[in-house]
């Protein structure tokens, strides 16, 4: 795969609205839906739910359900998800440098 194709593949994950922010929140230790929502200011429940589903489908996160009561749902990064940390750090640095 050439560089352009590789970048396009990465942007299918990182280019989705809020996806990088959700990953970053999870890298900080947020696991429960409400914890992630609190970390990612401005995201709606519907969008967060969609991003979490997509990240699980992409193999970057996994969802576990602990029987209750109350039922507890947790989202954890996989090894591949934790591997996004340097990419997210580079994006954050670029965002600081290239502020409009």
Number of C-alpha atoms within 10 A of each C-alpha: 7 6 8 9 10 10 12 12 13 12 11 11 16 20 12 11 13 18 20 20 17 21 27 22 18 22 18 11 14 21 17 16 16 12 14 23 18 13 16 18 10 9 17 12 12 8 13 20 14 13 20 21 15 16 23 18 11 14 13 20 21 17 15 10 10 10 9 8 6 7 9 12 14 15 21 20 22 14 11 12 20 16 13 18 15 10 13 17 12 12 14 14 11 11 11 10 9 8 6 5
